[in-house]
Amino acid sequence: MRMTDIIQKKRDGGALSQEEIAFFIQGYTAGQIPDYQAAALLMAIWYRGMDPAETAWLTACMARSGEAVDLSAIPGVKVDKHSTGGVGDKTTLVVAPLVAACGVPVAKMSGRGLGFTGGTIDKLESIPGLRTDFDREAFFAIVRQAGLAVIGQSGQLAAADKKLYALRDVTCTVDSLPLIASSIMSKKLAAGADAIVLDVKTGSGAFMKTLEDSIRLARTMVEIGEHNGRPTAALVTDMDRPLGRAVGNALEVAEAAATLRGCGPEDLTGLSLRLAAEMLGAAGRGRPADCLAAARRALESGEGFARLSRMVQAQGGDPRALEDPARLPQAALVRPVDSPQSGWLAHLDTAACGRAAMVLGAGRERKEDPVDPAAGLVFCKKPGDRVEAGEPLALLYTNRPQAVEEAGALLLGAAAFASQPPAQPPLVLARVTKEGVERF
């Protein structure tokens, strides 16, 4: 088998066989196939695409290219949840404890953020003392003790993905649907869960900007999961507005904890309950209405919050910080951004809000950049709210005095006003399963 033949076949629109895809992934991961040939194949895939079988085979080969986690030592059905990322997306911190409180173990490996704010690991590490670097045995022990654990993702998980993503980044092939889907799902397959629930964001603050593109990505990932024997479902959710009110690592931890105590924002609470219900359904816990009711009981009883506290303590963190946000990292500067006019807040450009959070120190542009756990912003007003001139739209939190003016300008540029109360789209726009697409 020759790499040049594989490149030519895909260039000419042919479908690659499972053996050809395995030859490429194994050879490239081992360093036997040079970057220039891998780049040629990636560009051919970008132009010609891949059919569902090719995409599923590519994902499976990538998943087997490095470490794979065997969760069979943990009793019960293990369900993983993945979000494609957005501004203010802290749902894992709410959803995982709710699911664990319903008796379904959550053994989750997460990554760090690259972009507007930190990832789940960055958020958790803003809790004083909390560790995310555990070996396999300690990871399992925490899950058995607390019902859940969230630890850092091994650099050797789906090793081919790391090499391929770096090459895609410099060859303008990042925005290829099969390559995006296989990148995400290879890590999910390697992480060992029995079933997978996806939260695919759509809108200005998401990777996929349109609903139709987001549904296509969701369908592709669901097909990959099902083809590889992992029941998979996806919710397509709105990211044309920030989720919740807090954006930034410690600020989002505080908001997630408040949500589990029953006093969180309506949008974050509602989406978290829907995602928890999907995970419970994937674990075989009953009909959708029953799963949603179970998740709601875990929230209202306080058992979800208790589970998060138990996990934080088991991972070396201070659980008191969940009830007392003053124990979390604090910003030296807190500045309001006041509304320039009266009216109804019609829209907040989510991408601009995310850039403001990054300017304040909440995110990273390069993997090696540090993240300030105290930095970020909290919205005083959300789309649909009435606002008067001079009222604060948001509060900026930072340790960078020089960043306040730029972040404030980004937020003011993100805001659009109306003279009448604006209609707001539903937060969950579609549900995608192997049966098809249900739109809301």
Number of C-alpha atoms within 10 A of each C-alpha: 9 9 17 11 11 20 22 14 15 22 20 11 14 15 17 20 14 16 11 18 20 19 17 23 23 17 16 19 19 12 11 10 16 11 14 10 16 20 19 17 21 25 21 20 20 20 15 16 21 22 13 16 16 19 25 26 22 27 33 25 23 29 26 20 23 19 16 19 15 12 17 12 9 16 10 14 17 22 27 23 26 18 19 15 22 29 29 31 24 26 25 20 23 27 28 29 32 34 30 25 26 19 14 23 25 28 25 24 23 21 16 17 21 17 20 28 32 28 21 24 22 24 24 25 18 23 26 17 14 19 20 20 15 14 11 12 9 14 21 18 15 21 20 17 12 23 25 28 28 27 21 18 17 19 11 14 24 29 23 24 24 16 14 21 16 11 18 19 11 10 13 13 20 18 13 19 21 23 24 16 23 26 22 17 26 27 27 27 28 22 24 22 22 20 22 27 25 24 22 29 29 25 20 21 25 21 17 20 16 15 18 12 14 23 25 16 21 27 23 22 33 26 24 29 26 17 17 15 12 20 21 29 28 27 28 27 23 26 27 23 22 26 24 24 22 26 34 33 33 30 26 28 26 21 27 30 23 19 23 28 19 16 12 18 16 14 16 22 23 15 20 25 25 19 26 29 27 28 30 29 20 24 22 12 17 14 13 15 11 14 25 21 14 22 28 20 16 23 25 14 14 15 19 28 27 20 22 28 22 20 23 28 18 22 23 14 21 17 21 16 21 23 14 11 18 11 15 21 18 18 17 12 15 16 16 19 21 19 21 16 13 15 19 21 25 20 19 22 21 24 22 22 29 28 22 28 31 26 25 29 26 32 32 20 15 10 11 8 11 13 23 26 27 24 30 34 31 21 18 17 18 21 20 18 14 17 22 15 12 13 16 17 23 22 19 25 27 26 18 15 13 11 17 22 14 13 24 23 13 20 25 19 13 16 20 14 21 14 11 12 15 15 9 11 10 11 19 20 17 20 21 24 19 14 7 11 17 11 12 11
